[in-house]
Amino acid sequence: MATAGKVIKCKAAVAWEPNKPLVIEEIEVAPPQADEVRIKIVATGVCHTDLYQLLDSNQKDGFPVVLGHEAAGIVESVGPGVTEVQPGDKVIPLPMPQCRECRFCKNPKTNQCARGPTMRKDMMIPPTTRFTCKGKNLIPLVGVGTFSEYIVMNQIAVAKIDPAAPLDKVCLLGCGVCTGYGAAVNTAKVEPGSTCAVFGLGAVGLAAVMGCKAAGAKKIIAVDINPDKFEKAKVFGATDFVNPKDHNKPISQVLSEMTDGGVDFSLECVGNVEVMRSALESCVQGWGVSVIVGFTDLQDVSVRPIQLITGRTWKGSTIGDFKGKDAVPQMVKAYLDKKLKLDEFITHTMTLDQVNDAIELMKHGKCIRTVLNVSPQ
């Protein structure tokens, strides 16, 4: 392309400081260096982790930042040494890379990577950036920063996908859908005929419901304080709905009474430490497995040891334990083969200029997923 090797000036939504509206700015995106790929972002979802960084993290050194990490786009140019993609390829940038060389990538038990964000003290802030604006460096959130028309990623964090894939749908596989679905299938390893509870019915929770159904669970209890979400949860496979506000006893007790002593599997998709504890306590003694999926780094989580001593297992999951470069193209294929729902998650479609409206929708629980059309295909 004519822009190859040159600085690109483009539009991005910049968060200059916490708890303030994003500002649409003209930014400069440097050319890709060795092993790097510059991507034209076509569509990006607005994920709760973006809101966490903007509203809750209290990290003043995490600004100015370009939020966004759940997206799909087209390769614009590549740097020296890039062999896996070429200009024109459709791709999904990955918040969790897969270098295929480190001890983690070589171990089938995890999707962690030695070069991934979870190996840094502050996982939200990468060591390098190719974004500048008004003479200042801009941080790409978790090394991605998709609220921008162009981004630069190392090739280990880029998944090449089927050219037939609609980017405004498969962008959700960059984070939310893989996170919830994989937490059920890969992390919890939900079993056929089992009973499950999913706490929180945002996009991640609904994807977890979908994963439980795909794994063959016979009873899937959707737990949320917003009863309006149950009809949507039914679409993905939920069989029962419980609103904790309807009961004057702990939700773990309610679920225990519904399931003869507790569920086989529970998934916490909120990012609230009290809900994490409730999800664990909702599991049956002896073999119950509870997975923490919702993200927070603000508070400690605790539980009485007896809950674990009696045989429950507590696990955590990042991006659904999917090794991204291998799994994301397979998930795209599953969608194209009509074996995976994506369209049903999207409740709103907006432009990048409307990003603050999208943030307000999510802040007040008025959407499942809003997709921003960043650049025309």
ChimeraX attribute file (.defattr): number of C-alpha atoms within 10 A of each C-alpha:
attribute: neighborCount
match mode: 1-to-1
recipient: residues
	/A:1	8
	/A:2	7
	/A:3	10
	/A:4	15
	/A:5	15
	/A:6	12
	/A:7	15
	/A:8	19
	/A:9	17
	/A:10	13
	/A:11	20
	/A:12	27
	/A:13	26
	/A:14	25
	/A:15	23
	/A:16	18
	/A:17	17
	/A:18	20
	/A:19	13
	/A:20	11
	/A:21	17
	/A:22	23
	/A:23	14
	/A:24	18
	/A:25	16
	/A:26	18
	/A:27	25
	/A:28	21
	/A:29	23
	/A:30	19
	/A:31	22
	/A:32	25
	/A:33	18
	/A:34	13
	/A:35	16
	/A:36	21
	/A:37	29
	/A:38	28
	/A:39	28
	/A:40	25
	/A:41	30
	/A:42	24
	/A:43	31
	/A:44	31
	/A:45	31
	/A:46	26
	/A:47	24
	/A:48	22
	/A:49	23
	/A:50	21
	/A:51	19
	/A:52	15
	/A:53	22
	/A:54	25
	/A:55	15
	/A:56	15
	/A:57	16
	/A:58	13
	/A:59	14
	/A:60	12
	/A:61	10
	/A:62	22
	/A:63	20
	/A:64	20
	/A:65	26
	/A:66	25
	/A:67	29
	/A:68	25
	/A:69	29
	/A:70	28
	/A:71	32
	/A:72	34
	/A:73	31
	/A:74	22
	/A:75	24
	/A:76	24
	/A:77	25
	/A:78	27
	/A:79	19
	/A:80	11
	/A:81	11
	/A:82	18
	/A:83	10
	/A:84	14
	/A:85	18
	/A:86	16
	/A:87	15
	/A:88	15
	/A:89	18
	/A:90	26
	/A:91	28
	/A:92	31
	/A:93	35
	/A:94	30
	/A:95	26
	/A:96	29
	/A:97	26
	/A:98	27
	/A:99	21
	/A:100	16
	/A:101	10
	/A:102	13
	/A:103	13
	/A:104	17
	/A:105	19
	/A:106	15
	/A:107	12
	/A:108	10
	/A:109	12
	/A:110	18
	/A:111	21
	/A:112	27
	/A:113	23
	/A:114	18
	/A:115	17
	/A:116	21
	/A:117	21
	/A:118	16
	/A:119	11
	/A:120	13
	/A:121	8
	/A:122	13
	/A:123	14
	/A:124	24
	/A:125	20
	/A:126	17
	/A:127	13
	/A:128	11
	/A:129	20
	/A:130	20
	/A:131	26
	/A:132	17
	/A:133	16
	/A:134	10
	/A:135	9
	/A:136	10
	/A:137	17
	/A:138	24
	/A:139	27
	/A:140	30
	/A:141	27
	/A:142	24
	/A:143	31
	/A:144	28
	/A:145	32
	/A:146	32
	/A:147	33
	/A:148	30
	/A:149	26
	/A:150	28
	/A:151	29
	/A:152	29
	/A:153	24
	/A:154	22
	/A:155	26
	/A:156	23
	/A:157	22
	/A:158	28
	/A:159	24
	/A:160	22
	/A:161	22
	/A:162	14
	/A:163	12
	/A:164	10
	/A:165	18
	/A:166	17
	/A:167	23
	/A:168	23
	/A:169	22
	/A:170	29
	/A:171	28
	/A:172	31
	/A:173	27
	/A:174	25
	/A:175	27
	/A:176	29
	/A:177	29
	/A:178	25
	/A:179	27
	/A:180	34
	/A:181	29
	/A:182	26
	/A:183	33
	/A:184	34
	/A:185	22
	/A:186	19
	/A:187	25
	/A:188	25
	/A:189	15
	/A:190	24
	/A:191	19
	/A:192	13
	/A:193	13
	/A:194	17
	/A:195	23
	/A:196	34
	/A:197	29
	/A:198	30
	/A:199	29
	/A:200	24
	/A:201	26
	/A:202	25
	/A:203	26
	/A:204	32
	/A:205	31
	/A:206	32
	/A:207	30
	/A:208	38
	/A:209	32
	/A:210	26
	/A:211	26
	/A:212	36
	/A:213	26
	/A:214	19
	/A:215	19
	/A:216	16
	/A:217	22
	/A:218	16
	/A:219	19
	/A:220	27
	/A:221	23
	/A:222	28
	/A:223	26
	/A:224	21
	/A:225	15
	/A:226	14
	/A:227	14
	/A:228	9
	/A:229	20
	/A:230	21
	/A:231	11
	/A:232	16
	/A:233	25
	/A:234	17
	/A:235	14
	/A:236	22
	/A:237	23
	/A:238	26
	/A:239	18
	/A:240	14
	/A:241	20
	/A:242	20
	/A:243	14
	/A:244	16
	/A:245	13
	/A:246	9
	/A:247	11
	/A:248	8
	/A:249	10
	/A:250	14
	/A:251	21
	/A:252	21
	/A:253	16
	/A:254	17
	/A:255	23
	/A:256	17
	/A:257	13
	/A:258	12
	/A:259	18
	/A:260	9
	/A:261	16
	/A:262	24
	/A:263	30
	/A:264	25
	/A:265	30
	/A:266	33
	/A:267	34
	/A:268	31
	/A:269	28
	/A:270	23
	/A:271	20
	/A:272	19
	/A:273	20
	/A:274	14
	/A:275	21
	/A:276	26
	/A:277	20
	/A:278	20
	/A:279	28
	/A:280	28
	/A:281	26
	/A:282	31
	/A:283	31
	/A:284	25
	/A:285	20
	/A:286	14
	/A:287	15
	/A:288	24
	/A:289	26
	/A:290	32
	/A:291	23
	/A:292	27
	/A:293	28
	/A:294	25
	/A:295	18
	/A:296	16
	/A:297	12
	/A:298	12
	/A:299	9
	/A:300	8
	/A:301	12
	/A:302	10
	/A:303	13
	/A:304	9
	/A:305	8
	/A:306	10
	/A:307	19
	/A:308	17
	/A:309	11
	/A:310	13
	/A:311	15
	/A:312	21
	/A:313	19
	/A:314	19
	/A:315	14
	/A:316	17
	/A:317	24
	/A:318	23
	/A:319	25
	/A:320	27
	/A:321	25
	/A:322	25
	/A:323	22
	/A:324	29
	/A:325	23
	/A:326	13
	/A:327	15
	/A:328	25
	/A:329	20
	/A:330	14
	/A:331	20
	/A:332	25
	/A:333	18
	/A:334	13
	/A:335	18
	/A:336	17
	/A:337	9
	/A:338	10
	/A:339	12
	/A:340	19
	/A:341	16
	/A:342	19
	/A:343	13
	/A:344	14
	/A:345	23
	/A:346	17
	/A:347	12
	/A:348	14
	/A:349	16
	/A:350	16
	/A:351	16
	/A:352	23
	/A:353	18
	/A:354	15
	/A:355	21
	/A:356	16
	/A:357	15
	/A:358	23
	/A:359	22
	/A:360	14
	/A:361	17
	/A:362	19
	/A:363	13
	/A:364	8
	/A:365	13
	/A:366	14
	/A:367	19
	/A:368	22
	/A:369	25
	/A:370	26
	/A:371	26
	/A:372	24
	/A:373	23
	/A:374	26
	/A:375	17
	/A:376	9
	/A:377	13
